[in-house]
Amino acid sequence: MADSVVFSEVWKTYQRELGGVSAPALRGVTFSVRRGETLGLIGANGAGKSTCIRLLMDFIRPDRGCITIEDRSPENSILRRDIGYLPEIASFPASLTILDMLRFVGATHDLPKAVLAEQSERWLKTLELWDVRKRPIRTYSKGMQQRGSFVLALVHDPALLVLDEPMSGLDPIGRASIIRLIRDLKVQGKTILFCTHILEDMDQLADRVLILHKGEKRFLGTPNDLSAEFGTNSIVDGFLSAIAEEQS
Ligand SMILES: Nc1ncnc2c1ncn2[C@@H]1O[C@H](COP(=O)(O)OP(=O)(O)OP(=O)(O)O)[C@@H](O)[C@H]1O
């Protein structure tokens, strides 16, 4: 399978606001996401997960190393049309409806009106927001807002999905519906990179798991490989072993 996303020896250190630099957030991280694969990125707080996502989205640039998406630099704005991005915290202007937001996203991606209308209906129905499409988004529950964010990430039919904590803050029903959605998207052939703290979902979602710890790659492989490598029976135990081993 060809690679869609490649990180090669990527280093990133943030500047401190009052001058000086902090410890590197990423230390020579190398991994790839194959086309059609779902890669789950896990790590403790501060491990570097969001930094990977910010680099991929070209919100920040690496100090060293190379990142490519379909063999092109993330700086290439044409790539945006093929990426669906779900931010960790959705922030919607207070009075807008999901239809207003869809018009905005449609204009950003130059979607023809008919395509926007058809795709909007498809995803609003799939994600059970069709009946509330004319309500201001601020009246939505957290789960509905998250589904709304997915509609906005999917309406232009991107091949690559970058999902920052897609299950965070959801109740078990909301979480189950997002898990179903991600599995459906995978069946549709999407390439998916997501990060999460909810390790239990990994078995159901990820083809491969990338474990980061303090900016370093500690493990990359299938959930089964993780169990085999550390002699554990669950993702949680495998994860704890992967980040503990080199601390001793
Ligand atoms: N804007 C910033 N300025 C300075 N340091 C930052 C900034 N953003 C992140 N860092 C630091 O970089 C490191 C990696 O942070 P990052 O947000 O990538 O971790 P994470 O794995 O996403 O953590 P979390 O699970 O808490 O979201 C941390 O030490 C963090 O303090």
The ligand as a Gaussian input file, in Angstrom:
#p B3LYP/6-31G(d) Opt

LIG

0 1
 N        2.168000      26.710000      21.634000
 C        3.082000      26.106000      22.426000
 N        4.087000      26.802000      23.006000
 C        5.003000      26.200000      23.783000
 N        5.024000      24.883000      24.038000
 C        4.031000      24.135000      23.501000
 C        3.016000      24.704000      22.678000
 N        2.169000      23.705000      22.284000
 C        2.649000      22.578000      22.836000
 N        3.760000      22.837000      23.566000
 C        4.567000      21.850000      24.303000
 O        4.949000      20.842000      23.389000
 C        4.851000      19.558000      24.002000
 C        3.920000      18.669000      23.169000
 O        2.617000      19.229000      23.232000
 P        1.380000      18.633000      22.410000
 O        0.251000      19.601000      22.578000
 O        1.810000      18.280000      21.059000
 O        1.103000      17.287000      23.228000
 P       -0.162000      16.324000      23.190000
 O        0.383000      14.944000      23.118000
 O       -1.121000      16.746000      22.149000
 O       -0.762000      16.582000      24.637000
 P       -2.287000      16.593000      25.148000
 O       -2.683000      15.172000      25.230000
 O       -2.161000      17.224000      26.501000
 O       -3.098000      17.408000      24.195000
 C        4.392000      19.791000      25.427000
 O        5.514000      19.810000      26.271000
 C        3.734000      21.146000      25.364000
 O        3.856000      21.828000      26.593000

